[in-house]
Amino acid sequence: MNEPSNPCPLANPPGMIVCDPARTAALLDFEQLVEALGRAVRELAAGAILSPERMVVPLGEGGVLLSMPASAPDIGIHKLVNVQQANARHNLPTLHGNVTVCDAATGRLLCLLDGPEVTGRRTAAVTLLAIRTFLPEPPRRVLIFGTGAQSRFHVQAINALYPRARVWVRGLDLASATQFCEANRHLHGQLEPLAGDMPEVDVVITLTTSLEPVYDEPAQAGRLVIGVGAFKPEMAELGKTLLDGSLIYADDPAGARHEAGDLLRAAVDWSRVRSLASALDGAVEPGRPVVVKSVGTAAWDLAAARVAVASLAAERT
């Protein structure tokens, strides 16, 4: 086996390092995540990262077990996540899982990261990468649909890179949006519930598991729409009116064909769906409304693992 061109900085650790949610979060700086994801998006498109379709196995009543490996010349990862939507009724987290990281050259296990923390932070960082790619200036006004854990990660991410942005939150009702904002105002000072009509915003981010579109406004130049929450074919957050009038990009076009319920329901022409990688390295058409569909892939977990491994190595120096 050839030695990797980018050797892992923790190739000879004293033992596998186990990181709880708090330590995992501390290792994953959002600015570094965005940089690592930009690299990984290009590598996945070029075939330098291998990320097969995730395996989905039923778990209990209504739950699923998700197995997601990925490998690159420097490291490999395996994310194992259990999803139980019914847990919310019992005040339990919906997601449980971990990410195992190994050195590619030797197979040595390097560290174990908290799966939900990795998923939440790298998903929010993909949104940040899309904002940086498609908006000519930092956003000043952002609207978030959803009040779950992923909304909390996005509030943290927005505050990390765009602390001056004003963020509105729309929930199932005003009470849920108000409760979310009160509970998370320490994460971002300019956070408020949306009670009435939608304000003029630069970015709309949908972070729900809705079965019906929650946003279907006519496409508008200068407004970036990022769909994140719908991850099953039967789910849909974005409507046909919006999609028909927009340029459509996907973080993982291959995965979107199976998982992007919004696009499937709108019967989009898949030849219209461009890769996020193409936008990173090519000119983005000015003045055109853009929708970015984020479905996720284990390659993004690998990007996060690179950040964590580098942070752990820095701790040892």
N, C-alpha and C positions, 0 to 999 in steps of 0.2 A: 504494500500500500504506500502510495506517495505521501510524503509529509505535506500537511496543509500549508497553503501560502500565507495564511494569517493565523499563526499558532495561538492556541487559547492561553490567556495569561494565567489561568489556574490549572495548567496541565499537570502540576505535581502538588496538589493541596495535601494537607495533613489528613484529610478525610472529608466525606461529603458534608457540606454545610446545609443545615436545615433552617429555612427562613419562615417565620410566622408571617401573618398578614402585615403587621407593622413594619417588620424588617424588610419584607418584600417591597412595600411602598417606598421605604426610605432609599432603596437601591435604584428605584426607577424614576429618575428625574424626567419631567415632561419634555424639556428642551432636548435632552439627550435621546429620549425615545423618538421624537420627531425626526432627528437626524438619522437614527438607526433604521427607522421605518422607510425613510427615503431611499436608503441604500438597499434595504431588503426588497422593496417594491421593484427596483431595477433588476436585482439578482433573480427574483422569482420569474420575472418576464424573460430573462436571458437563460433560464434553466440552471443557474448556479445554486439555487436553493430548491430542494426537492420537497414537495408538500402534497402528498396524495390526498384524495378525497377522504374526508373524515368518516369513520365508522360510527354508526348510530345503532345502539342496541336498546330495546325497551327495558325499563327498570321500574319495578313496582307497578302501581296503577297510575298511568299517565305520565310517568317519568321517562327520561332517556339517559343512557350512559354514552358519552361522547369520547372517542379515542382519536387523538390527533397528533401524529408524529411529523417531524420535519428534520431535514439534515442539510448541512452546508460543509464546506471544507474545514471550517474551524470547530464547530460544535454541532451536536444533535440535540433535539428535545422531544419529549413525549408529554403531551398534555392529556390528562384524564379528568373529565369533568362530569359530574352528575347534576342533572337539571330536574327539579321537582317543582312545577308551578304551584302545586297545591300547598307548598310549605308556607306561603304567605298567610294562609288561614290559621296557621299554628305559630305565627311569629317566629318562623325559622327562615334562614336564608334560602333563596331559590337555588343557588349554585353552591356546590361543594367540589373540591378537586385540588390537583396540584400539577406542577410542571417539573418534570425531571430533566436535568441538563447534564450532558456528558461531553467529554472531549472527543472530537471526531477521530483523531489519530489513534487513540488507545482504547476508546470506549469507557474510560474511567468516569465514574459518576462524580460530578463536581458539586452540584447543589440541588436542593429541592425548594421550589418557590411556591407560594400560595397561588392556586389556580385562579380563583375569582379576582384576586388583586391584579395579577398579570393581565387577565382578560379585560378587566375594567379599564386599567390604565392604558394598555396598548390600543384598545378600541377608541378611547377618547383621543389618543395621540394620532390615530388615523384621521379623525375629524380635524385635528389641528393641522395635519399635513395637507388636507384638502383645502382648508381655509387659506393657508399660506400659498398654495399653488394657484388657486382660482380668484382670490381677491387681490386687487392691486394695492390695497391699503389695509391696515389692521381694522378689524370690525369694531364698530362702535355700538351697535344694537343687535342683540341676539335673542331669538325666541326658541325656547326648548319646549317640546311636547313630551310630557312624561314626568313622573315623580318617583321613579324607582332608583335602584342602586346605580344604574348606568347614568342616570341624570346627575347623581351626586359626583361621579367620576368626571363627567363633562364640566360641571361647575368648577371643580378643582383644576381641570386642565385649562379652561378659559382664564381662570384667575392667574395661573402660572405664566401664561404668555400674553394675555390681554387683560391686565388687571383694571383697566379703565372702561372696559366694555360694560354696557348696561344689559342685564340679562332678565328677560321675562320668562315665567314658567306657566304653562297651561297644563292642568291636570284633568281628571275626570270631572271635577267640579272645583269651584273656588276654594272650598274648605281644604281639599287635598293639596292644592297648589300653595295655599297660605301656610299650611302645616309644613310642607317641604321647605319653603323659603325661610320660615322661622327656625327650623332645625339646622339649616345649612348656611345661614347668613354669615357665620364665622369663616366660611370657606371663600366667600366673595361678597364684598360689601354692597355692591349694586345689584342685588337680587330681589325681585319682586313678583308676586303672582299677577297673572293676567286675568282680569275680570270681564272686560268687554271686548270690543272689536280689536283685531290685530293691528298693532302699531307698525309704522314703517321700520323695517329691520334690514340688516345686511345679510344675516344668516338665519336660516330656519333649520333646526336639528330635531328630528323625530326619534324618540327613544322609548317607544311603546311596544307592546305585543298585541296590538289591535288587529282584529279580523276585518275591519273596515277602514278605509282611508280616513286619517285624521287631518290631512292637509291636501287640498286640491284646488288651490288658487291658480288663476292663470299665470303662466310663466312670466317672470319679470326680469328684465335685464338689470344686472347689478345686485340681484338677490340670489345668493347661493343656498341651495336646499340639499341637506345631507340626510339620507334615510339610513337609520342604524338598527332600529329595534326589531323590524320584521325579519325573522330568520328561518321561517318555514314557508312552504308554498301556499298554505292557506292564510297566511298573515298578509296584511297590506296596510301601510301607513300613508303612502303617496298615491294620489289619484291620477286617472287617465288624462284629465285636462292639463294638469301640470306636466306630466311626462311627455305628452304629444307635442308640447311647445318648447321643450328643453333639449339641450345637448345632454346626453346621459353618459356618465362614466361609472365604472365599477372598480372597486379595489381589487377584486378577483373575478374577472368576467366568467371564467369557467364555473366557479362556484355559484355565481349569480343565476346561471341558467337553471339550477336546481333549487335554490333557496330564496331568491328574491321574489316573494309573492306579489309585491307591488308591480314589478315589471311583468310577471307572468299574467296577472289579472288584466293588466292594461294591454296585453298582447303586443308588446313592443317588438319592433323589428330588431332582432339581435345584431344585425349588421350595423345598427346605429349605436350600439353600446361600445364605448371605447374604454381602454384600460387606463387606470390611474397612471401607470408607468408612461404611457404615451404623452400624458400631460406634463409629467415631470421633465421630459427630455424634448418636448416639442412646443411649438407656439400654441397658446390657447386663444381661440377665436375671440376677439374683443367684442363686447356688446351683446353677447348671446347668453340667454338664461342657461344655467348649469344645474343639473342634479347629479349628486354623487351617491351611489348606492354602496354601502359598506356591509359586506356579508362576513368578512373575517376569514382567516386561514391560519394554519399552524405556522406559516412563515412569519406572521407578525409576532407570534409568541417567541419564535426563535430570535427575532430582532430584539424583543424585550429581554430575553435571556442574555444576549450579548451585552446589553447595558448592565444587567445585574452582575454578570461575571467580571466585567471591567471595574464596576464599583467595589466588588469584593476584593479584587486584586489591589485596588487603590488603598483599601483599608489596611492591607498587610504591609504596605510600604511606609 
